[in-house]
Amino acid sequence: MEMKQENKISCRVILFPQPYIGHLTPMLNLGNALHSKGFSITIIQTRFNALNQTEYPNFEFYYIEDPMSKDAAPWSTGSLKTIALLNKTCSGVFRDCLSRILEDASINKEAVACLIADPLWEFVGSIADEFNLPRLGLRTGGLLAVILYDSLSLLREKGYFQEFEQEAVVAEVPPLKVKDLPSEEYHEPIAIMAKETRSYCQGIICNTFKELEGSILDRVRSTLRSIPIFPIGPLHKYAPTNLDSIITPEQTSITWLNTQAPNSVLYVSFGTLAAISKEQFLEVAWGIANSEQPFLWAVRPRLIDGFGTDDALFSDAFLKIVNERSHIVAWAPQKEVLAHPAVGGFWTHCGWNSTIESICEGVPMICLPFFGDQKMNARHLSDVLKIALQLEKGLNREDIEKTIRRLMVEKEGDNMRKRAAALKLKAEQCITEGGSSDESLDRLTSHILSFCEIEKMPVQNQLKQ
């Protein structure tokens, strides 16, 4: 859905995304949506994973320096260690940048309404508060994680991380099982993020829609009573976002798909950050080969731990077996692939962008979650929406083969495709005029404009006395 700008509003919104593709993408899509409502948009970005400004003529960019800009393949990092490093080193340069933006706005006699930031930034709320600048958060993942994160201390007290069997259901956060819970290394950053949200957020924007997570949305609103929630997704449907300057897809994927029968191809991609061992890679490869189904597989650099750039990914025996029914690339244009009629299933890591893109095209999934909220997304897809299958027993080629066949050629897969098609229709309807996300976007617009009314003081005086 290509969106044109409505009447321009003399009001600017500042966006501050985390620099990882899974976080950058929805923030840029949000910028497109808000620009269409008439707002001027400023992006604060790290030099790490910097975008090509010429591809975003509607946005104004300010950059902050960071310690990761010289990484050889920056889009492939995103561990807790790198997120902590960014939080440790970027607060001062962010404060200086924000001050400069407000000064420039003052010179131009332009009101700055608010700052919308990724909740993974730990310092943003307190700095925005220094400038008396309202702050909203963009939730880039599913809402089930919000409930879990808010319940984490309670679950720890109840012993879920020590005393319960892995298959036990977490009664406080259904339908999650103990094995879906985040490992303890994530608990401290989760607690900081939850505190940041409760302490400083004057609104949470969500890349979801009512018909997708309705009951979860109600619970989030009940939990975060004083914070308004704005589900305005699917964000990628408002306007296209191009991240080719960071990672370039191979268009041969579409050419090959054009030669395949409808609903026959399994698309396989584990996102930009996940990594598997050589042994796991072999199980995945031979499970796919033994399923005898056509497949398109994105095998990006650094997907396999311990593989060098000169190592052969596949044996001659494997390539001979799959030659007539495979296409293997370093990266694929995912939204185009999922929209292609030849694609009948998606084996995914269950990152939220991939999840919602698949839902929007009516493509059922096989779930292989790795970290973060991916396990929660997978559980919701498989147990609640029933449009996905999970590889519950790890990676072995026999299970992989059976699961692929269940999805691609058996009645179970046909039923999932029907449910996915119904959900696709709801995703299309929610962003049309009068749909749930369209109305939520209007509410968000009014909410942001209310800050412009409050902040009629000169911008240079927004620093608290």
C-alpha positions as a LaTeX table, in Angstrom:
\begin{tabular}{lrrr}
\hline
Residue & $x$ (\AA) & $y$ (\AA) & $z$ (\AA) \\
\hline
Met1 & 0.00 & 0.00 & 0.00 \\
Glu2 & 1.79 & 3.12 & $-1.26$ \\
Met3 & 0.95 & 6.08 & 0.98 \\
Lys4 & 1.03 & 9.72 & $-0.04$ \\
Gln5 & 1.53 & 12.51 & 2.44 \\
Glu6 & $-1.60$ & 14.19 & 3.70 \\
Asn7 & $-1.58$ & 17.91 & 4.57 \\
Lys8 & 1.84 & 18.68 & 6.01 \\
Ile9 & 1.90 & 19.33 & 9.77 \\
Ser10 & 4.34 & 21.87 & 11.20 \\
Cys11 & 5.48 & 19.27 & 13.68 \\
Arg12 & 8.53 & 17.01 & 13.68 \\
Val13 & 8.95 & 13.50 & 15.11 \\
Ile14 & 12.38 & 12.07 & 15.94 \\
Leu15 & 12.99 & 8.33 & 15.50 \\
Phe16 & 15.90 & 6.47 & 17.12 \\
Pro17 & 16.12 & 2.83 & 15.95 \\
Gln18 & 18.49 & 0.14 & 17.09 \\
Pro19 & 20.85 & $-0.50$ & 14.15 \\
Tyr20 & 19.97 & $-4.16$ & 13.50 \\
Ile21 & 17.92 & $-4.98$ & 10.41 \\
Gly22 & 15.08 & $-6.53$ & 12.40 \\
His23 & 14.76 & $-3.27$ & 14.37 \\
Leu24 & 15.64 & $-0.78$ & 11.64 \\
Thr25 & 13.00 & $-2.07$ & 9.24 \\
Pro26 & 9.86 & $-1.47$ & 11.34 \\
Met27 & 11.15 & 1.91 & 12.55 \\
Leu28 & 11.62 & 3.09 & 8.96 \\
Asn29 & 8.19 & 1.74 & 8.08 \\
Leu30 & 6.78 & 3.69 & 11.03 \\
Gly31 & 8.51 & 6.79 & 9.69 \\
Asn32 & 6.78 & 6.27 & 6.35 \\
Ala33 & 3.40 & 5.89 & 8.05 \\
Leu34 & 3.83 & 9.05 & 10.14 \\
His35 & 5.16 & 11.01 & 7.17 \\
Ser36 & 2.01 & 10.07 & 5.28 \\
Lys37 & 0.03 & 11.69 & 8.11 \\
Gly38 & 1.87 & 14.96 & 7.58 \\
Phe39 & 4.71 & 14.81 & 10.12 \\
Ser40 & 8.29 & 15.73 & 9.33 \\
Ile41 & 10.62 & 12.86 & 10.23 \\
Thr42 & 14.14 & 12.96 & 11.64 \\
Ile43 & 16.15 & 9.74 & 12.02 \\
Ile44 & 19.01 & 9.49 & 14.51 \\
Gln45 & 21.22 & 6.63 & 13.40 \\
Thr46 & 24.52 & 5.08 & 14.32 \\
Arg47 & 27.24 & 4.95 & 11.68 \\
Phe48 & 27.06 & 1.20 & 12.23 \\
Asn49 & 24.60 & $-0.20$ & 9.66 \\
Ala50 & 24.14 & 3.32 & 8.27 \\
Leu51 & 21.50 & 3.69 & 5.58 \\
Asn52 & 21.88 & 5.29 & 2.18 \\
Gln53 & 20.16 & 8.65 & 2.69 \\
Thr54 & 19.32 & 9.03 & $-0.99$ \\
Glu55 & 16.88 & 6.14 & $-0.69$ \\
Tyr56 & 14.88 & 8.03 & 1.96 \\
Pro57 & 14.21 & 11.51 & 0.56 \\
Asn58 & 11.33 & 12.11 & 2.99 \\
Phe59 & 13.56 & 11.76 & 6.08 \\
Glu60 & 16.20 & 13.97 & 7.62 \\
Phe61 & 19.20 & 12.08 & 9.05 \\
Tyr62 & 21.52 & 12.82 & 11.96 \\
Tyr63 & 24.33 & 10.40 & 12.79 \\
Ile64 & 26.07 & 9.44 & 16.00 \\
Glu65 & 29.45 & 7.76 & 16.23 \\
Asp66 & 29.75 & 4.29 & 17.74 \\
Pro67 & 32.47 & 1.67 & 18.32 \\
Met68 & 31.13 & $-0.85$ & 15.80 \\
Ser69 & 31.13 & 1.01 & 12.51 \\
Lys70 & 34.19 & $-0.76$ & 11.10 \\
Asp71 & 32.78 & $-4.28$ & 11.47 \\
Ala72 & 33.43 & $-6.25$ & 8.29 \\
Ala73 & 29.82 & $-7.51$ & 8.13 \\
Pro74 & 27.89 & $-5.25$ & 10.52 \\
Trp75 & 24.43 & $-6.60$ & 9.83 \\
Ser76 & 25.55 & $-10.01$ & 11.11 \\
Thr77 & 26.10 & $-8.91$ & 14.72 \\
Gly78 & 23.46 & $-8.42$ & 17.39 \\
Ser79 & 24.45 & $-10.30$ & 20.49 \\
Leu80 & 23.77 & $-9.13$ & 24.03 \\
Lys81 & 27.42 & $-8.07$ & 24.16 \\
Thr82 & 27.11 & $-5.73$ & 21.16 \\
Ile83 & 23.81 & $-4.28$ & 22.39 \\
Ala84 & 25.40 & $-3.62$ & 25.79 \\
Leu85 & 28.39 & $-2.00$ & 24.08 \\
Leu86 & 26.14 & 0.37 & 22.14 \\
Asn87 & 24.24 & 1.31 & 25.30 \\
Lys88 & 27.49 & 1.93 & 27.15 \\
Thr89 & 29.07 & 4.14 & 24.51 \\
Cys90 & 26.24 & 6.01 & 22.78 \\
Ser91 & 24.48 & 7.96 & 25.55 \\
Gly92 & 26.77 & 11.01 & 25.39 \\
Val93 & 26.78 & 11.31 & 21.61 \\
Phe94 & 23.02 & 10.77 & 21.56 \\
Arg95 & 22.49 & 13.61 & 24.06 \\
Asp96 & 24.66 & 15.93 & 21.93 \\
Cys97 & 22.82 & 14.92 & 18.77 \\
Leu98 & 19.40 & 15.45 & 20.32 \\
Ser99 & 20.46 & 18.91 & 21.55 \\
Arg100 & 21.65 & 19.78 & 18.04 \\
Ile101 & 18.34 & 18.65 & 16.49 \\
Leu102 & 16.33 & 20.76 & 18.94 \\
Glu103 & 18.54 & 23.78 & 18.26 \\
Asp104 & 18.08 & 23.36 & 14.50 \\
Ala105 & 14.32 & 23.04 & 14.98 \\
Ser106 & 14.35 & 26.24 & 17.03 \\
Ile107 & 16.16 & 28.12 & 14.29 \\
Asn108 & 13.57 & 26.86 & 11.79 \\
Lys109 & 10.73 & 27.71 & 14.21 \\
Glu110 & 9.52 & 24.12 & 14.03 \\
Ala111 & 7.91 & 22.22 & 16.89 \\
Val112 & 9.40 & 18.85 & 17.86 \\
Ala113 & 6.55 & 16.68 & 19.10 \\
Cys114 & 8.27 & 13.63 & 20.52 \\
Leu115 & 11.00 & 11.04 & 20.32 \\
Ile116 & 10.13 & 7.47 & 19.32 \\
Ala117 & 12.87 & 5.02 & 20.29 \\
Asp118 & 13.57 & 1.32 & 20.34 \\
Pro119 & 13.17 & 0.03 & 23.93 \\
Leu120 & 16.56 & $-1.70$ & 23.68 \\
Trp121 & 18.15 & 1.72 & 24.14 \\
Glu122 & 18.58 & 1.95 & 27.92 \\
Phe123 & 19.45 & 5.64 & 28.24 \\
Val124 & 16.90 & 7.28 & 25.96 \\
Gly125 & 14.12 & 7.90 & 28.48 \\
Ser126 & 16.21 & 9.79 & 31.01 \\
Ile127 & 17.88 & 11.92 & 28.32 \\
Ala128 & 14.55 & 12.76 & 26.66 \\
Asp129 & 13.32 & 13.74 & 30.12 \\
Glu130 & 16.23 & 16.16 & 30.48 \\
Phe131 & 14.96 & 17.96 & 27.39 \\
Asn132 & 11.31 & 17.80 & 28.46 \\
Leu133 & 10.71 & 15.83 & 25.26 \\
Pro134 & 7.87 & 13.25 & 25.28 \\
Arg135 & 9.06 & 9.76 & 24.49 \\
Leu136 & 7.24 & 6.81 & 22.90 \\
Gly137 & 8.53 & 3.30 & 22.27 \\
Leu138 & 8.22 & 1.15 & 19.17 \\
Arg139 & 7.71 & $-2.49$ & 20.05 \\
Thr140 & 9.37 & $-4.29$ & 17.10 \\
Gly141 & 8.31 & $-7.79$ & 18.22 \\
Gly142 & 5.13 & $-9.61$ & 19.19 \\
Leu143 & 3.12 & $-8.69$ & 22.26 \\
Leu144 & 3.36 & $-12.03$ & 24.05 \\
Ala145 & 6.95 & $-11.08$ & 24.90 \\
Val146 & 5.73 & $-7.89$ & 26.60 \\
Ile147 & 3.62 & $-9.95$ & 29.01 \\
Leu148 & 6.46 & $-12.38$ & 29.65 \\
Tyr149 & 9.00 & $-9.62$ & 30.28 \\
Asp150 & 6.67 & $-7.94$ & 32.74 \\
Ser151 & 6.13 & $-11.28$ & 34.53 \\
Leu152 & 9.77 & $-12.34$ & 34.60 \\
Ser153 & 10.49 & $-11.56$ & 38.26 \\
Leu154 & 7.33 & $-13.44$ & 39.30 \\
Leu155 & 8.33 & $-16.48$ & 37.24 \\
Arg156 & 11.78 & $-16.44$ & 38.84 \\
Glu157 & 10.22 & $-16.36$ & 42.31 \\
Lys158 & 8.03 & $-19.33$ & 41.42 \\
Gly159 & 11.04 & $-21.38$ & 40.34 \\
Tyr160 & 10.26 & $-21.77$ & 36.66 \\
Phe161 & 13.94 & $-21.48$ & 35.79 \\
Gln162 & 15.07 & $-24.13$ & 38.30 \\
Glu163 & 12.32 & $-26.55$ & 39.28 \\
Phe164 & 9.97 & $-27.13$ & 36.35 \\
Glu165 & 10.13 & $-29.65$ & 33.51 \\
Gln166 & 10.87 & $-28.14$ & 30.11 \\
Glu167 & 7.52 & $-29.27$ & 28.68 \\
Ala168 & 5.50 & $-27.77$ & 31.55 \\
Val169 & 3.07 & $-24.99$ & 30.63 \\
Val170 & 3.76 & $-21.57$ & 32.17 \\
Ala171 & 0.38 & $-20.98$ & 33.80 \\
Glu172 & 0.97 & $-17.24$ & 34.19 \\
Val173 & 1.79 & $-16.72$ & 30.49 \\
Pro174 & $-0.14$ & $-19.24$ & 28.38 \\
Pro175 & 0.48 & $-20.82$ & 25.91 \\
Leu176 & 4.21 & $-20.69$ & 26.70 \\
Lys177 & 6.11 & $-23.71$ & 27.96 \\
Val178 & 9.14 & $-23.59$ & 30.24 \\
Lys179 & 11.41 & $-24.35$ & 27.30 \\
Asp180 & 10.15 & $-21.17$ & 25.59 \\
Leu181 & 11.39 & $-18.92$ & 28.39 \\
Pro182 & 14.50 & $-16.76$ & 27.85 \\
Ser183 & 17.76 & $-18.04$ & 29.29 \\
Glu184 & 19.06 & $-16.28$ & 32.39 \\
Glu185 & 21.67 & $-14.26$ & 30.47 \\
Tyr186 & 18.76 & $-12.25$ & 29.05 \\
His187 & 17.08 & $-11.50$ & 32.37 \\
Glu188 & 19.01 & $-8.36$ & 33.30 \\
Pro189 & 18.62 & $-6.58$ & 29.93 \\
Ile190 & 14.95 & $-7.59$ & 29.89 \\
Ala191 & 14.44 & $-6.08$ & 33.34 \\
Ile192 & 16.17 & $-2.85$ & 32.27 \\
Met193 & 14.03 & $-2.63$ & 29.13 \\
Ala194 & 10.81 & $-3.22$ & 31.10 \\
Lys195 & 11.78 & $-0.54$ & 33.62 \\
Glu196 & 12.68 & 1.90 & 30.86 \\
Thr197 & 9.27 & 1.36 & 29.26 \\
Arg198 & 7.27 & 1.80 & 32.47 \\
Ser199 & 9.28 & 4.79 & 33.68 \\
Tyr200 & 9.52 & 6.91 & 30.59 \\
Cys201 & 7.14 & 5.76 & 27.86 \\
Gln202 & 4.10 & 7.90 & 27.08 \\
Gly203 & 2.88 & 5.42 & 24.52 \\
Ile204 & 3.84 & 2.10 & 22.95 \\
Ile205 & 3.53 & 1.59 & 19.20 \\
Cys206 & 3.22 & $-2.04$ & 18.11 \\
Asn207 & 3.88 & $-3.70$ & 14.77 \\
Thr208 & 0.84 & $-5.93$ & 15.10 \\
Phe209 & $-2.90$ & $-5.77$ & 14.57 \\
Lys210 & $-5.91$ & $-6.47$ & 16.73 \\
Glu211 & $-7.04$ & $-9.51$ & 14.75 \\
Leu212 & $-3.62$ & $-11.15$ & 15.15 \\
Glu213 & $-3.02$ & $-10.72$ & 18.88 \\
Gly214 & $-6.38$ & $-9.55$ & 20.24 \\
Ser215 & $-6.47$ & $-11.34$ & 23.59 \\
Ile216 & $-2.78$ & $-10.64$ & 24.19 \\
Leu217 & $-3.34$ & $-6.98$ & 23.33 \\
Asp218 & $-6.12$ & $-6.78$ & 25.94 \\
Arg219 & $-3.80$ & $-8.23$ & 28.57 \\
Val220 & $-0.98$ & $-5.82$ & 27.69 \\
Arg221 & $-3.37$ & $-2.89$ & 28.06 \\
Ser222 & $-4.50$ & $-4.24$ & 31.41 \\
Thr223 & $-0.89$ & $-4.68$ & 32.56 \\
Leu224 & 0.37 & $-1.29$ & 31.36 \\
Arg225 & $-2.72$ & 0.65 & 32.34 \\
Ser226 & $-1.25$ & 4.15 & 32.31 \\
Ile227 & 0.50 & 3.73 & 28.94 \\
Pro228 & $-1.57$ & 3.96 & 25.74 \\
Ile229 & $-0.99$ & 1.15 & 23.23 \\
Phe230 & $-1.16$ & 1.69 & 19.47 \\
Pro231 & $-1.27$ & $-1.51$ & 17.33 \\
Ile232 & $-0.81$ & $-0.12$ & 13.82 \\
Gly233 & 0.75 & $-3.07$ & 11.97 \\
Pro234 & 1.54 & $-4.61$ & 9.63 \\
Leu235 & 3.94 & $-1.68$ & 9.26 \\
His236 & 5.63 & $-2.97$ & 6.11 \\
Lys237 & 2.34 & $-2.64$ & 4.23 \\
Tyr238 & 2.21 & 1.15 & 4.59 \\
Ala239 & 5.14 & 1.87 & 2.27 \\
Pro240 & 8.16 & $-0.08$ & 0.98 \\
Thr241 & 11.47 & 0.12 & 2.83 \\
Asn242 & 14.74 & $-0.60$ & 1.05 \\
Leu243 & 17.68 & $-1.93$ & 3.07 \\
Asp244 & 19.71 & $-3.08$ & 0.05 \\
Ser245 & 22.55 & $-0.78$ & 1.08 \\
Ile246 & 23.10 & $-3.06$ & 4.09 \\
Ile247 & 22.36 & $-6.49$ & 2.62 \\
Thr248 & 21.67 & $-7.03$ & $-1.08$ \\
Pro249 & 19.17 & $-9.72$ & $-2.16$ \\
Glu250 & 19.61 & $-11.83$ & $-5.27$ \\
Gln251 & 16.81 & $-11.29$ & $-7.77$ \\
Thr252 & 17.51 & $-14.68$ & $-9.37$ \\
Ser253 & 15.26 & $-16.00$ & $-6.60$ \\
Ile254 & 12.20 & $-14.57$ & $-8.36$ \\
Thr255 & 13.34 & $-15.73$ & $-11.79$ \\
Trp256 & 13.65 & $-19.28$ & $-10.46$ \\
Leu257 & 10.32 & $-19.15$ & $-8.62$ \\
Asn258 & 8.64 & $-18.19$ & $-11.88$ \\
Thr259 & 9.46 & $-21.69$ & $-13.18$ \\
Gln260 & 7.84 & $-23.51$ & $-10.24$ \\
Ala261 & 4.30 & $-24.78$ & $-9.67$ \\
Pro262 & 1.91 & $-22.95$ & $-7.31$ \\
Asn263 & 2.38 & $-23.69$ & $-3.57$ \\
Ser264 & 5.20 & $-26.15$ & $-4.35$ \\
Val265 & 8.29 & $-24.37$ & $-2.99$ \\
Leu266 & 9.58 & $-24.29$ & 0.57 \\
Tyr267 & 11.39 & $-21.02$ & 1.28 \\
Val268 & 14.11 & $-21.36$ & 3.94 \\
Ser269 & 15.70 & $-18.40$ & 5.73 \\
Phe270 & 16.92 & $-18.03$ & 9.32 \\
Gly271 & 17.26 & $-14.25$ & 9.34 \\
Thr272 & 20.29 & $-11.97$ & 9.59 \\
Leu273 & 21.66 & $-12.92$ & 13.02 \\
Ala274 & 21.18 & $-16.61$ & 13.84 \\
Ala275 & 24.04 & $-19.09$ & 13.51 \\
Ile276 & 24.10 & $-22.89$ & 13.52 \\
Ser277 & 26.89 & $-25.45$ & 13.83 \\
Lys278 & 28.33 & $-27.42$ & 10.93 \\
Glu279 & 26.58 & $-30.53$ & 12.25 \\
Gln280 & 23.22 & $-28.77$ & 12.45 \\
Phe281 & 23.70 & $-27.35$ & 8.96 \\
Leu282 & 24.22 & $-30.85$ & 7.56 \\
Glu283 & 21.05 & $-32.10$ & 9.27 \\
Val284 & 19.09 & $-29.18$ & 7.84 \\
Ala285 & 20.51 & $-29.70$ & 4.35 \\
Trp286 & 19.88 & $-33.45$ & 4.22 \\
Gly287 & 16.46 & $-33.11$ & 5.83 \\
Ile288 & 15.49 & $-30.69$ & 3.06 \\
Ala289 & 17.02 & $-32.93$ & 0.39 \\
Asn290 & 15.29 & $-36.08$ & 1.66 \\
Ser291 & 11.88 & $-34.35$ & 1.73 \\
Glu292 & 12.00 & $-34.32$ & $-2.08$ \\
Gln293 & 10.32 & $-30.89$ & $-2.18$ \\
Pro294 & 11.46 & $-27.90$ & $-4.28$ \\
Phe295 & 13.16 & $-25.27$ & $-2.14$ \\
Leu296 & 14.67 & $-21.79$ & $-2.16$ \\
Trp297 & 17.28 & $-21.43$ & 0.58 \\
Ala298 & 19.00 & $-18.21$ & 1.71 \\
Val299 & 22.38 & $-19.27$ & 3.10 \\
Arg300 & 23.91 & $-15.97$ & 4.17 \\
Pro301 & 27.52 & $-15.40$ & 5.29 \\
Arg302 & 28.14 & $-16.37$ & 8.94 \\
Leu303 & 25.11 & $-18.63$ & 9.09 \\
Ile304 & 27.41 & $-21.55$ & 9.92 \\
Asp305 & 29.80 & $-21.33$ & 12.86 \\
Gly306 & 33.35 & $-22.22$ & 11.84 \\
Phe307 & 32.88 & $-22.00$ & 8.07 \\
Gly308 & 35.46 & $-19.93$ & 6.24 \\
Thr309 & 34.74 & $-17.93$ & 3.12 \\
Asp310 & 36.58 & $-20.48$ & 0.97 \\
Asp311 & 34.90 & $-23.56$ & 2.43 \\
Ala312 & 32.49 & $-25.50$ & 0.23 \\
Leu313 & 29.04 & $-25.31$ & 1.78 \\
Phe314 & 27.61 & $-28.35$ & 0.02 \\
Ser315 & 29.01 & $-31.67$ & $-1.10$ \\
Asp316 & 28.81 & $-32.77$ & $-4.72$ \\
Ala317 & 26.49 & $-35.58$ & $-3.65$ \\
Phe318 & 24.03 & $-33.13$ & $-2.10$ \\
Leu319 & 24.06 & $-30.79$ & $-5.09$ \\
Lys320 & 23.52 & $-33.67$ & $-7.50$ \\
Ile321 & 20.43 & $-34.84$ & $-5.57$ \\
Val322 & 18.77 & $-31.41$ & $-5.29$ \\
Asn323 & 19.96 & $-29.91$ & $-8.59$ \\
Glu324 & 16.62 & $-30.03$ & $-10.39$ \\
Arg325 & 14.51 & $-28.68$ & $-7.53$ \\
Ser326 & 16.63 & $-26.17$ & $-5.64$ \\
His327 & 17.83 & $-22.60$ & $-5.74$ \\
Ile328 & 20.41 & $-21.50$ & $-3.15$ \\
Val329 & 21.34 & $-17.84$ & $-2.69$ \\
Ala330 & 23.17 & $-15.71$ & $-0.13$ \\
Trp331 & 20.10 & $-13.56$ & 0.44 \\
Ala332 & 16.62 & $-13.37$ & $-1.07$ \\
Pro333 & 14.14 & $-10.49$ & $-1.49$ \\
Gln334 & 11.93 & $-11.93$ & 1.22 \\
Lys335 & 8.71 & $-9.94$ & 0.82 \\
Glu336 & 8.69 & $-10.65$ & $-2.92$ \\
Val337 & 9.44 & $-14.31$ & $-2.31$ \\
Leu338 & 6.64 & $-14.74$ & 0.23 \\
Ala339 & 4.19 & $-13.02$ & $-2.12$ \\
His340 & 5.08 & $-15.34$ & $-4.99$ \\
Pro341 & 2.39 & $-17.93$ & $-5.83$ \\
Ala342 & 4.98 & $-20.71$ & $-6.08$ \\
Val343 & 5.80 & $-20.47$ & $-2.34$ \\
Gly344 & 3.74 & $-22.83$ & $-0.20$ \\
Gly345 & 5.69 & $-22.76$ & 3.05 \\
Phe346 & 8.35 & $-20.83$ & 4.94 \\
Trp347 & 10.94 & $-22.36$ & 7.27 \\
Thr348 & 11.81 & $-19.42$ & 9.49 \\
His349 & 13.63 & $-18.40$ & 12.67 \\
Cys350 & 10.38 & $-16.64$ & 13.73 \\
Gly351 & 11.79 & $-13.15$ & 14.02 \\
Trp352 & 8.76 & $-10.86$ & 14.17 \\
Asn353 & 9.35 & $-9.16$ & 10.81 \\
Ser354 & 9.57 & $-12.52$ & 9.04 \\
Thr355 & 6.58 & $-13.79$ & 10.99 \\
Ile356 & 4.30 & $-10.90$ & 10.11 \\
Glu357 & 5.50 & $-10.79$ & 6.49 \\
Ser358 & 4.60 & $-14.47$ & 6.12 \\
Ile359 & 1.21 & $-13.94$ & 7.73 \\
Cys360 & 0.48 & $-11.04$ & 5.38 \\
Glu361 & 1.06 & $-13.30$ & 2.37 \\
Gly362 & $-0.89$ & $-16.27$ & 3.76 \\
Val363 & 2.16 & $-18.55$ & 3.94 \\
Pro364 & 2.24 & $-21.17$ & 6.75 \\
Met365 & 5.52 & $-21.81$ & 8.53 \\
Ile366 & 7.98 & $-24.25$ & 10.04 \\
Cys367 & 9.50 & $-22.71$ & 13.17 \\
Leu368 & 13.14 & $-22.89$ & 14.24 \\
Pro369 & 13.45 & $-20.15$ & 16.90 \\
Phe370 & 16.89 & $-19.21$ & 18.22 \\
Phe371 & 16.74 & $-16.39$ & 20.80 \\
Gly372 & 14.91 & $-13.32$ & 22.05 \\
Asp373 & 11.17 & $-13.39$ & 21.43 \\
Gln374 & 11.44 & $-15.96$ & 18.64 \\
Lys375 & 10.40 & $-18.89$ & 20.86 \\
Met376 & 7.34 & $-16.95$ & 22.03 \\
Asn377 & 6.40 & $-16.08$ & 18.45 \\
Ala378 & 6.77 & $-19.72$ & 17.43 \\
Arg379 & 4.53 & $-20.93$ & 20.26 \\
His380 & 1.80 & $-18.44$ & 19.33 \\
Leu381 & 2.00 & $-19.45$ & 15.66 \\
Ser382 & 1.86 & $-23.19$ & 16.30 \\
Asp383 & $-0.41$ & $-23.53$ & 19.34 \\
Val384 & $-2.79$ & $-20.56$ & 19.06 \\
Leu385 & $-3.00$ & $-19.51$ & 15.41 \\
Lys386 & $-2.24$ & $-23.05$ & 14.18 \\
Ile387 & $-0.49$ & $-21.86$ & 11.03 \\
Ala388 & 2.92 & $-23.34$ & 11.83 \\
Leu389 & 4.75 & $-26.50$ & 12.84 \\
Gln390 & 7.56 & $-26.51$ & 15.38 \\
Leu391 & 10.69 & $-28.64$ & 15.32 \\
Glu392 & 10.33 & $-29.45$ & 19.02 \\
Lys393 & 13.07 & $-32.10$ & 19.22 \\
Gly394 & 15.96 & $-30.14$ & 17.79 \\
Leu395 & 17.53 & $-30.70$ & 14.40 \\
Asn396 & 17.74 & $-34.18$ & 12.97 \\
Arg397 & 17.21 & $-34.98$ & 9.33 \\
Glu398 & 14.42 & $-37.51$ & 9.85 \\
Asp399 & 12.24 & $-35.06$ & 11.80 \\
Ile400 & 13.03 & $-32.29$ & 9.34 \\
Glu401 & 12.02 & $-34.44$ & 6.38 \\
Lys402 & 8.73 & $-35.46$ & 8.03 \\
Thr403 & 7.91 & $-31.90$ & 9.09 \\
Ile404 & 8.52 & $-30.49$ & 5.62 \\
Arg405 & 6.28 & $-33.12$ & 4.08 \\
Arg406 & 3.57 & $-32.45$ & 6.67 \\
Leu407 & 3.58 & $-28.80$ & 5.67 \\
Met408 & 4.03 & $-29.09$ & 1.91 \\
Val409 & 2.15 & $-32.19$ & 0.75 \\
Glu410 & $-0.13$ & $-33.50$ & 3.49 \\
Lys411 & $-3.66$ & $-32.52$ & 4.49 \\
Glu412 & $-2.36$ & $-30.85$ & 7.64 \\
Gly413 & $-0.46$ & $-28.35$ & 5.52 \\
Asp414 & $-3.50$ & $-27.63$ & 3.35 \\
Asn415 & $-5.51$ & $-26.81$ & 6.47 \\
Met416 & $-2.79$ & $-24.47$ & 7.70 \\
Arg417 & $-2.73$ & $-22.71$ & 4.33 \\
Lys418 & $-6.49$ & $-22.11$ & 4.63 \\
Arg419 & $-6.09$ & $-20.62$ & 8.11 \\
Ala420 & $-3.15$ & $-18.52$ & 6.91 \\
Ala421 & $-5.20$ & $-17.26$ & 3.94 \\
Ala422 & $-7.97$ & $-16.14$ & 6.31 \\
Leu423 & $-5.43$ & $-14.30$ & 8.47 \\
Lys424 & $-3.95$ & $-12.67$ & 5.34 \\
Leu425 & $-7.37$ & $-11.24$ & 4.55 \\
Lys426 & $-7.65$ & $-9.79$ & 8.06 \\
Ala427 & $-4.19$ & $-8.24$ & 7.70 \\
Glu428 & $-5.30$ & $-6.56$ & 4.48 \\
Gln429 & $-8.54$ & $-5.28$ & 5.99 \\
Cys430 & $-7.05$ & $-3.84$ & 9.17 \\
Ile431 & $-5.04$ & $-1.14$ & 7.35 \\
Thr432 & $-7.87$ & $-0.07$ & 5.04 \\
Glu433 & $-10.03$ & 2.93 & 5.97 \\
Gly434 & $-11.94$ & 2.15 & 9.15 \\
Gly435 & $-9.87$ & $-0.98$ & 9.90 \\
Ser436 & $-8.45$ & $-1.59$ & 13.36 \\
Ser437 & $-4.89$ & $-0.49$ & 12.53 \\
Asp438 & $-6.07$ & 2.47 & 10.46 \\
Glu439 & $-8.07$ & 3.73 & 13.41 \\
Ser440 & $-5.15$ & 3.09 & 15.75 \\
Leu441 & $-2.84$ & 5.10 & 13.46 \\
Asp442 & $-5.33$ & 7.98 & 13.63 \\
Arg443 & $-5.29$ & 7.75 & 17.44 \\
Leu444 & $-1.49$ & 7.76 & 17.40 \\
Thr445 & $-1.50$ & 10.85 & 15.17 \\
Ser446 & $-3.79$ & 12.67 & 17.61 \\
His447 & $-1.64$ & 11.54 & 20.54 \\
Ile448 & 1.51 & 12.94 & 18.94 \\
Leu449 & $-0.23$ & 16.18 & 17.99 \\
Ser450 & $-1.28$ & 16.63 & 21.63 \\
Phe451 & 2.43 & 16.91 & 22.48 \\
Cys452 & 2.78 & 19.70 & 19.92 \\
Glu453 & $-0.01$ & 21.56 & 21.70 \\
Ile454 & 1.71 & 21.08 & 25.06 \\
Glu455 & 5.15 & 21.98 & 23.80 \\
Lys456 & 4.38 & 25.43 & 22.38 \\
Met457 & 7.27 & 26.87 & 24.40 \\
Pro458 & 10.33 & 27.78 & 22.30 \\
Val459 & 12.30 & 24.63 & 21.57 \\
Gln460 & 15.51 & 26.07 & 23.00 \\
Asn461 & 13.74 & 26.36 & 26.36 \\
Gln462 & 12.74 & 22.72 & 26.50 \\
Leu463 & 15.61 & 21.95 & 28.86 \\
Lys464 & 14.21 & 21.66 & 32.37 \\
Gln465 & 15.11 & 24.40 & 34.76 \\
\hline
\end{tabular}
